[in-house]
């Protein structure tokens, strides 16, 4: 059970800032379910497993830079995505098709169902609710665009036999697809399923959740081909 110790927006104190909150249960075949918490502010997106002491990914929206922070190791991996994504190394046709939604309304807004296809293969299905926490969903889509650029930078070094059209679609050439249609309430791809448990448009959270500890050892992601 996830315990989120968050105040209401009206109870802000000096160290608190308002953030949008989304909490998902992540289930994958053969593993125990876990929590994915997403916090969004105008400047940052933070992803973690629900606790202030967890490892987390922090996206600086203005700089387009990502930080993978590991408090246990006291380390930070700094990720600067390139500006462009290379052409697909495989012939690739990506489509998003409407499908009947499996989820009910959220905040009174009906969910819409979607399917992501690559070269005719079904790669993901999801239900999204348009117009609910639209700005927060858009911020998460921004994060996935940056992750797509990071994935793209290593494609030239990958053997063709290791490439999969669904992986290319989900991770590189349709970045943020599940978030571009609204806030996802369910999302399935491969053996993984995400289900929305909680959401709040403005919760009071500690501002330090969006900081990168200065005392942690920093490492830069090496460019492809670097020693």
C-alpha positions in Angstrom: 0.0 0.0 0.0 1.4 3.4 -1.0 1.4 6.1 1.7 1.7 9.6 0.3 2.2 12.2 2.9 1.1 15.2 1.0 -0.8 18.3 2.2 -3.6 20.1 0.4 -2.8 23.0 -1.8 -4.2 25.3 0.8 -1.8 24.2 3.4 1.4 25.1 1.7 4.4 26.0 3.9 7.6 27.7 3.0 9.4 24.5 1.8 6.4 23.3 -0.2 5.5 23.8 -3.8 2.4 22.7 -5.7 2.7 19.8 -8.1 0.4 17.6 -10.1 0.4 14.0 -9.0 -0.2 10.7 -10.8 0.2 7.3 -9.2 0.2 4.1 -11.2 0.4 0.4 -10.3 2.8 -1.3 -12.6 2.4 -5.1 -13.1 4.7 -7.3 -15.1 4.4 -11.0 -15.6 6.7 -12.9 -13.2 7.4 -9.9 -10.8 5.6 -8.3 -7.9 3.6 -5.1 -8.8 5.2 -1.8 -7.8 4.2 1.8 -7.7 5.2 4.5 -10.2 4.6 8.0 -8.9 4.9 11.0 -11.2 5.1 14.6 -9.9 4.9 17.5 -12.3 5.7 21.2 -11.9 6.1 23.9 -14.5 9.9 23.2 -14.4 10.3 19.5 -13.6 9.0 16.0 -13.9 10.0 13.5 -11.2 9.4 9.7 -11.5 9.9 7.4 -8.5 8.3 4.6 -6.6 6.5 6.7 -4.1 9.0 7.6 -1.4 11.3 10.5 -0.8 14.3 8.2 -0.3 13.8 6.2 -3.5 16.0 6.4 -6.5 14.3 8.7 -9.0 14.5 10.3 -12.5 14.3 14.0 -12.6 13.6 15.9 -15.9 14.6 19.5 -16.1 12.1 20.8 -18.7 13.8 24.0 -19.5 17.2 22.5 -20.1 15.9 19.3 -21.6 18.3 17.4 -19.3 17.6 14.2 -17.3 19.1 13.0 -14.0 19.0 9.5 -12.7 19.6 9.9 -8.9 20.5 7.0 -6.7 20.5 8.0 -3.0 21.8 4.6 -1.9 24.9 4.9 -4.1 25.0 8.7 -3.7 25.4 9.0 -7.4 23.8 11.0 -10.3 23.8 9.9 -14.0 23.4 13.1 -16.1 21.8 12.6 -19.5 21.9 15.2 -22.2 19.8 14.0 -25.2 20.8 15.0 -28.7 18.7 17.3 -30.7 17.6 14.9 -33.4 16.6 11.3 -33.8 18.2 9.3 -36.6 16.2 7.7 -39.3 14.8 4.2 -38.5 17.3 1.5 -39.3 14.3 -0.7 -40.3 11.5 0.0 -42.6 8.8 1.3 -40.2 5.2 2.4 -40.5 3.7 3.5 -37.2 0.0 4.2 -36.7 -2.3 5.0 -33.8 -5.8 3.6 -34.2 -8.9 4.2 -32.1 -10.3 1.2 -30.2 -13.1 0.7 -27.7 -12.0 1.9 -24.2 -11.8 -0.7 -21.4 -11.8 1.9 -18.7 -14.7 4.0 -17.4 -14.9 7.8 -17.0 -12.5 9.7 -14.9 -13.6 13.0 -13.3 -16.7 12.7 -15.4 -14.8 12.5 -18.7 -15.1 9.4 -20.8 -11.9 7.5 -21.6 -10.9 6.8 -25.2 -9.1 3.7 -26.3 -6.1 3.6 -28.6 -3.8 1.0 -30.2 -0.2 1.6 -31.3 0.8 -0.4 -34.4 4.1 -0.8 -36.1 4.2 -2.5 -39.6 0.7 -3.9 -38.8 1.8 -5.4 -35.4 -0.1 -4.4 -32.2 2.6 -2.9 -29.9 0.5 -1.2 -27.2 -3.0 -0.6 -26.1 -4.1 2.2 -23.7 -7.0 4.2 -22.5 -6.6 7.9 -22.0 -8.8 10.7 -20.8 -8.5 13.9 -22.8 -8.6 17.3 -21.0 -8.0 15.9 -17.4 -4.7 17.3 -16.1 -3.7 18.0 -19.7 -0.7 20.1 -18.8 0.8 17.4 -16.6 0.2 14.7 -19.2 1.9 17.0 -21.8 4.9 17.4 -19.5 5.3 13.6 -19.2 5.1 13.4 -23.1 8.0 15.9 -23.1 10.0 13.6 -20.9 9.4 10.6 -23.3 10.5 12.7 -26.3 13.9 13.2 -24.5 14.1 9.5 -23.7 13.4 8.8 -27.3 16.4 10.9 -28.3 18.6 9.0 -25.9 17.4 5.7 -27.3 18.0 7.0 -30.8 21.6 7.9 -30.2 22.5 4.2 -29.7 20.6 2.8 -32.7 23.5 3.1 -35.1 25.6 0.7 -33.0 22.8 -2.0 -32.5 23.0 -5.1 -34.7 19.9 -5.4 -37.0 19.0 -8.8 -35.5 18.5 -7.1 -32.1 16.1 -4.5 -33.5 12.3 -4.9 -33.1 9.7 -2.7 -34.8 7.5 -2.5 -31.7 10.5 -1.4 -29.5 11.4 1.2 -32.2 7.9 2.5 -32.2 7.3 2.6 -28.5 10.8 3.9 -27.5 11.9 6.1 -30.4 9.6 6.9 -33.2 6.3 7.4 -31.4 7.6 9.1 -28.2 5.1 9.9 -25.5 2.3 8.3 -27.6 0.3 7.2 -24.5 0.4 10.7 -23.0 -0.2 12.8 -26.2 -3.9 11.6 -26.2 -4.6 12.7 -22.6 -3.8 11.2 -19.2 -3.5 7.4 -19.4 -5.7 5.4 -17.1 -4.5 2.0 -18.4 -1.6 1.1 -20.6 -0.4 -2.3 -21.7 2.6 -3.2 -23.8 4.4 -6.5 -23.9 4.0 -8.2 -20.5 3.6 -4.8 -18.7 0.4 -3.1 -17.5 0.0 0.3 -15.9 -3.2 1.2 -14.1 -4.0 4.7 -12.6 -4.6 4.5 -8.9 -4.6 8.2 -7.9 -4.3 11.7 -9.4 -4.4 15.2 -8.1 -4.0 18.4 -10.1 -2.2 20.3 -7.3 -0.7 18.8 -4.2 1.8 20.4 -1.8 5.2 18.6 -2.0 8.6 19.3 -0.6 10.6 21.5 -3.0 13.7 19.3 -2.4 12.0 16.5 -4.3 13.0 18.4 -7.5 16.6 19.0 -6.6 19.7 17.0 -7.5 22.0 16.6 -4.4 25.2 18.6 -5.0 27.2 16.2 -2.8 26.5 13.2 -5.0 29.0 11.8 -7.5 28.1 12.8 -11.0 28.6 10.8 -14.1 27.9 11.8 -17.7 26.4 9.4 -20.2 29.1 8.6 -22.7 28.4 9.2 -26.4 28.2 6.1 -28.7 31.6 4.8 -29.6 33.3 6.5 -26.7 35.8 4.4 -24.6 
